Amino acid sequence: MNSDVQAARKKFSELEKLAPEQQASVLAASGFVRSLADNGQTAQALALIEKLTPQQQASVLAAQDTVWVLAYSGQAAQSFALIEKLAPEQQASVLAAPDTVWAQANNGQAAQALALIEKLTPQQQTFVLAAHGAVRGLANNGQIARTFALFEKLAPERQAFVLAARGVVEGLAYNGKTAQALALIEKLAPDQQASVLVVPGAVEGLAYNGKTARTFALIEKLAPEQQASVLAAPVAVRSLAYNGQAAQALALIEKLAPEQQASVLAAPGAVRGLADNGQREAVEKLRRGVAQWRTRVVRENQSSILGR
C-alpha cells in the first residue's frame, strides 16, 4: 500500500468520526471528494453522502467536480439516484454545476438526466442547459432531439442566454442541429447574436457544418465593434476562411479600425487561414498597415510624454 492510499484512508477515517454537518462541510470543500476518489475511496465517500440530509447532500453534490468524480469513478447511477431524490430546486442547483450533466450523460445517465431537466421550471432549465458541458453531453449521447425540443420551448431571452454559453452552439452543430441553431440565432437581437457568435467554437461549429455563408451574413450585419469581437474569437476567421469565406472575411476586416484589425489578426489561426485560402498577399499588406499604425501610435505617445 503506497503512502497516498494510506493518507487517503486516514483522511477518510477522520472524516467518519465527524458530526454529519461537519462531514458535509468537508465533503463540499473543493477537491476533497476527488482526493478520496483518486485513492480508491469513491464508494466510501458516496456512502457517507447518502447518510446526510437532503440539504447537505445537495450542498456536497453541487460542489465543484463532485458529481464528475463520482460518475467517472463508477458511481454514475448511484450518484444520479441521490440527485433524483432531491427536491426540484436542489436538483436544479446540482445539475447546474459545471460538468455535472456532462459527466452523467457520458456515463450512461443521459436520458435520465434529461428527464429530470424536463421537469424543472424554465428558469431552472435555462441555468442547467447553460452549465458547462450540459448541452454537449446530452447531444453527444443520443438526446439531441429532446434537448433541442426543450431548448425551443424557452423564451427568446433564455435561448440567447443558453446559446451564449460555451460549447452549446458546438454541441448542437456537431449533432445535426446546425440549421436549427442558426435559425434561432438569426431571430435574436444583434447584441444577442454578437454574444453568441463571440463564444469560442460557435462560428467554428456553424462553419464546419455547412452554414458558413449564413453565419458570415449574420456577422456582416453586426455593428463594426461587434464584428471585431466576433472575428477576434479563437479560430473564427480560420473557420470562415477554410469554408469558402476567406475573401469576404478579409474584406470585412479591412473595413475595421486599425486597433480592431490588430486584434482580429492576432486571433489563433486568423492569418494562416486567410493566407492558405488565396489571401496571402492581401493579408500581408494588411499586417504591414497594422504594423505602421502601431509604430505611429508609439511615436505619438512618446511625443506626448516628452512634451509634458
Secondary structure as a PSIPRED ss2 file (coil, helix, strand):
# PSIPRED VFORMAT (PSIPRED V4.0)

   1 M C   1.000  0.000  0.000
   2 N C   1.000  0.000  0.000
   3 S H   0.000  1.000  0.000
   4 D H   0.000  1.000  0.000
   5 V H   0.000  1.000  0.000
   6 Q H   0.000  1.000  0.000
   7 A H   0.000  1.000  0.000
   8 A H   0.000  1.000  0.000
   9 R H   0.000  1.000  0.000
  10 K H   0.000  1.000  0.000
  11 K H   0.000  1.000  0.000
  12 F H   0.000  1.000  0.000
  13 S H   0.000  1.000  0.000
  14 E H   0.000  1.000  0.000
  15 L H   0.000  1.000  0.000
  16 E H   0.000  1.000  0.000
  17 K C   1.000  0.000  0.000
  18 L C   1.000  0.000  0.000
  19 A C   1.000  0.000  0.000
  20 P H   0.000  1.000  0.000
  21 E H   0.000  1.000  0.000
  22 Q H   0.000  1.000  0.000
  23 Q H   0.000  1.000  0.000
  24 A H   0.000  1.000  0.000
  25 S H   0.000  1.000  0.000
  26 V H   0.000  1.000  0.000
  27 L H   0.000  1.000  0.000
  28 A C   1.000  0.000  0.000
  29 A C   1.000  0.000  0.000
  30 S C   1.000  0.000  0.000
  31 G C   1.000  0.000  0.000
  32 F H   0.000  1.000  0.000
  33 V H   0.000  1.000  0.000
  34 R H   0.000  1.000  0.000
  35 S H   0.000  1.000  0.000
  36 L H   0.000  1.000  0.000
  37 A H   0.000  1.000  0.000
  38 D C   1.000  0.000  0.000
  39 N C   1.000  0.000  0.000
  40 G C   1.000  0.000  0.000
  41 Q C   1.000  0.000  0.000
  42 T H   0.000  1.000  0.000
  43 A H   0.000  1.000  0.000
  44 Q H   0.000  1.000  0.000
  45 A H   0.000  1.000  0.000
  46 L H   0.000  1.000  0.000
  47 A H   0.000  1.000  0.000
  48 L H   0.000  1.000  0.000
  49 I H   0.000  1.000  0.000
  50 E H   0.000  1.000  0.000
  51 K C   1.000  0.000  0.000
  52 L C   1.000  0.000  0.000
  53 T C   1.000  0.000  0.000
  54 P H   0.000  1.000  0.000
  55 Q H   0.000  1.000  0.000
  56 Q H   0.000  1.000  0.000
  57 Q H   0.000  1.000  0.000
  58 A H   0.000  1.000  0.000
  59 S H   0.000  1.000  0.000
  60 V H   0.000  1.000  0.000
  61 L H   0.000  1.000  0.000
  62 A C   1.000  0.000  0.000
  63 A C   1.000  0.000  0.000
  64 Q C   1.000  0.000  0.000
  65 D C   1.000  0.000  0.000
  66 T H   0.000  1.000  0.000
  67 V H   0.000  1.000  0.000
  68 W H   0.000  1.000  0.000
  69 V H   0.000  1.000  0.000
  70 L H   0.000  1.000  0.000
  71 A H   0.000  1.000  0.000
  72 Y H   0.000  1.000  0.000
  73 S H   0.000  1.000  0.000
  74 G H   0.000  1.000  0.000
  75 Q H   0.000  1.000  0.000
  76 A H   0.000  1.000  0.000
  77 A H   0.000  1.000  0.000
  78 Q H   0.000  1.000  0.000
  79 S H   0.000  1.000  0.000
  80 F H   0.000  1.000  0.000
  81 A H   0.000  1.000  0.000
  82 L H   0.000  1.000  0.000
  83 I H   0.000  1.000  0.000
  84 E H   0.000  1.000  0.000
  85 K H   0.000  1.000  0.000
  86 L C   1.000  0.000  0.000
  87 A C   1.000  0.000  0.000
  88 P H   0.000  1.000  0.000
  89 E H   0.000  1.000  0.000
  90 Q H   0.000  1.000  0.000
  91 Q H   0.000  1.000  0.000
  92 A H   0.000  1.000  0.000
  93 S H   0.000  1.000  0.000
  94 V H   0.000  1.000  0.000
  95 L H   0.000  1.000  0.000
  96 A C   1.000  0.000  0.000
  97 A C   1.000  0.000  0.000
  98 P C   1.000  0.000  0.000
  99 D C   1.000  0.000  0.000
 100 T H   0.000  1.000  0.000
 101 V H   0.000  1.000  0.000
 102 W H   0.000  1.000  0.000
 103 A H   0.000  1.000  0.000
 104 Q H   0.000  1.000  0.000
 105 A H   0.000  1.000  0.000
 106 N H   0.000  1.000  0.000
 107 N H   0.000  1.000  0.000
 108 G H   0.000  1.000  0.000
 109 Q H   0.000  1.000  0.000
 110 A H   0.000  1.000  0.000
 111 A H   0.000  1.000  0.000
 112 Q H   0.000  1.000  0.000
 113 A H   0.000  1.000  0.000
 114 L H   0.000  1.000  0.000
 115 A H   0.000  1.000  0.000
 116 L H   0.000  1.000  0.000
 117 I H   0.000  1.000  0.000
 118 E H   0.000  1.000  0.000
 119 K C   1.000  0.000  0.000
 120 L C   1.000  0.000  0.000
 121 T C   1.000  0.000  0.000
 122 P H   0.000  1.000  0.000
 123 Q H   0.000  1.000  0.000
 124 Q H   0.000  1.000  0.000
 125 Q H   0.000  1.000  0.000
 126 T H   0.000  1.000  0.000
 127 F H   0.000  1.000  0.000
 128 V H   0.000  1.000  0.000
 129 L H   0.000  1.000  0.000
 130 A H   0.000  1.000  0.000
 131 A C   1.000  0.000  0.000
 132 H C   1.000  0.000  0.000
 133 G C   1.000  0.000  0.000
 134 A H   0.000  1.000  0.000
 135 V H   0.000  1.000  0.000
 136 R H   0.000  1.000  0.000
 137 G H   0.000  1.000  0.000
 138 L H   0.000  1.000  0.000
 139 A H   0.000  1.000  0.000
 140 N C   1.000  0.000  0.000
 141 N C   1.000  0.000  0.000
 142 G C   1.000  0.000  0.000
 143 Q C   1.000  0.000  0.000
 144 I H   0.000  1.000  0.000
 145 A H   0.000  1.000  0.000
 146 R H   0.000  1.000  0.000
 147 T H   0.000  1.000  0.000
 148 F H   0.000  1.000  0.000
 149 A H   0.000  1.000  0.000
 150 L H   0.000  1.000  0.000
 151 F H   0.000  1.000  0.000
 152 E H   0.000  1.000  0.000
 153 K C   1.000  0.000  0.000
 154 L C   1.000  0.000  0.000
 155 A C   1.000  0.000  0.000
 156 P H   0.000  1.000  0.000
 157 E H   0.000  1.000  0.000
 158 R H   0.000  1.000  0.000
 159 Q H   0.000  1.000  0.000
 160 A H   0.000  1.000  0.000
 161 F H   0.000  1.000  0.000
 162 V H   0.000  1.000  0.000
 163 L H   0.000  1.000  0.000
 164 A C   1.000  0.000  0.000
 165 A C   1.000  0.000  0.000
 166 R C   1.000  0.000  0.000
 167 G C   1.000  0.000  0.000
 168 V H   0.000  1.000  0.000
 169 V H   0.000  1.000  0.000
 170 E H   0.000  1.000  0.000
 171 G H   0.000  1.000  0.000
 172 L H   0.000  1.000  0.000
 173 A H   0.000  1.000  0.000
 174 Y C   1.000  0.000  0.000
 175 N C   1.000  0.000  0.000
 176 G C   1.000  0.000  0.000
 177 K C   1.000  0.000  0.000
 178 T H   0.000  1.000  0.000
 179 A H   0.000  1.000  0.000
 180 Q H   0.000  1.000  0.000
 181 A H   0.000  1.000  0.000
 182 L H   0.000  1.000  0.000
 183 A H   0.000  1.000  0.000
 184 L H   0.000  1.000  0.000
 185 I H   0.000  1.000  0.000
 186 E H   0.000  1.000  0.000
 187 K C   1.000  0.000  0.000
 188 L C   1.000  0.000  0.000
 189 A C   1.000  0.000  0.000
 190 P H   0.000  1.000  0.000
 191 D H   0.000  1.000  0.000
 192 Q H   0.000  1.000  0.000
 193 Q H   0.000  1.000  0.000
 194 A H   0.000  1.000  0.000
 195 S H   0.000  1.000  0.000
 196 V H   0.000  1.000  0.000
 197 L H   0.000  1.000  0.000
 198 V C   1.000  0.000  0.000
 199 V C   1.000  0.000  0.000
 200 P C   1.000  0.000  0.000
 201 G C   1.000  0.000  0.000
 202 A H   0.000  1.000  0.000
 203 V H   0.000  1.000  0.000
 204 E H   0.000  1.000  0.000
 205 G H   0.000  1.000  0.000
 206 L H   0.000  1.000  0.000
 207 A H   0.000  1.000  0.000
 208 Y C   1.000  0.000  0.000
 209 N C   1.000  0.000  0.000
 210 G C   1.000  0.000  0.000
 211 K C   1.000  0.000  0.000
 212 T H   0.000  1.000  0.000
 213 A H   0.000  1.000  0.000
 214 R H   0.000  1.000  0.000
 215 T H   0.000  1.000  0.000
 216 F H   0.000  1.000  0.000
 217 A H   0.000  1.000  0.000
 218 L H   0.000  1.000  0.000
 219 I H   0.000  1.000  0.000
 220 E H   0.000  1.000  0.000
 221 K H   0.000  1.000  0.000
 222 L C   1.000  0.000  0.000
 223 A C   1.000  0.000  0.000
 224 P H   0.000  1.000  0.000
 225 E H   0.000  1.000  0.000
 226 Q H   0.000  1.000  0.000
 227 Q H   0.000  1.000  0.000
 228 A H   0.000  1.000  0.000
 229 S H   0.000  1.000  0.000
 230 V H   0.000  1.000  0.000
 231 L H   0.000  1.000  0.000
 232 A C   1.000  0.000  0.000
 233 A C   1.000  0.000  0.000
 234 P C   1.000  0.000  0.000
 235 V C   1.000  0.000  0.000
 236 A H   0.000  1.000  0.000
 237 V H   0.000  1.000  0.000
 238 R H   0.000  1.000  0.000
 239 S H   0.000  1.000  0.000
 240 L H   0.000  1.000  0.000
 241 A H   0.000  1.000  0.000
 242 Y H   0.000  1.000  0.000
 243 N H   0.000  1.000  0.000
 244 G H   0.000  1.000  0.000
 245 Q H   0.000  1.000  0.000
 246 A H   0.000  1.000  0.000
 247 A H   0.000  1.000  0.000
 248 Q H   0.000  1.000  0.000
 249 A H   0.000  1.000  0.000
 250 L H   0.000  1.000  0.000
 251 A H   0.000  1.000  0.000
 252 L H   0.000  1.000  0.000
 253 I H   0.000  1.000  0.000
 254 E H   0.000  1.000  0.000
 255 K C   1.000  0.000  0.000
 256 L C   1.000  0.000  0.000
 257 A C   1.000  0.000  0.000
 258 P H   0.000  1.000  0.000
 259 E H   0.000  1.000  0.000
 260 Q H   0.000  1.000  0.000
 261 Q H   0.000  1.000  0.000
 262 A H   0.000  1.000  0.000
 263 S H   0.000  1.000  0.000
 264 V H   0.000  1.000  0.000
 265 L H   0.000  1.000  0.000
 266 A C   1.000  0.000  0.000
 267 A C   1.000  0.000  0.000
 268 P C   1.000  0.000  0.000
 269 G C   1.000  0.000  0.000
 270 A H   0.000  1.000  0.000
 271 V H   0.000  1.000  0.000
 272 R H   0.000  1.000  0.000
 273 G H   0.000  1.000  0.000
 274 L H   0.000  1.000  0.000
 275 A H   0.000  1.000  0.000
 276 D H   0.000  1.000  0.000
 277 N H   0.000  1.000  0.000
 278 G H   0.000  1.000  0.000
 279 Q H   0.000  1.000  0.000
 280 R H   0.000  1.000  0.000
 281 E H   0.000  1.000  0.000
 282 A H   0.000  1.000  0.000
 283 V H   0.000  1.000  0.000
 284 E H   0.000  1.000  0.000
 285 K H   0.000  1.000  0.000
 286 L H   0.000  1.000  0.000
 287 R H   0.000  1.000  0.000
 288 R H   0.000  1.000  0.000
 289 G H   0.000  1.000  0.000
 290 V H   0.000  1.000  0.000
 291 A H   0.000  1.000  0.000
 292 Q H   0.000  1.000  0.000
 293 W H   0.000  1.000  0.000
 294 R H   0.000  1.000  0.000
 295 T H   0.000  1.000  0.000
 296 R H   0.000  1.000  0.000
 297 V H   0.000  1.000  0.000
 298 V H   0.000  1.000  0.000
 299 R H   0.000  1.000  0.000
 300 E H   0.000  1.000  0.000
 301 N H   0.000  1.000  0.000
 302 Q H   0.000  1.000  0.000
 303 S H   0.000  1.000  0.000
 304 S H   0.000  1.000  0.000
 305 I H   0.000  1.000  0.000
 306 L H   0.000  1.000  0.000
 307 G C   1.000  0.000  0.000
 308 R C   1.000  0.000  0.000
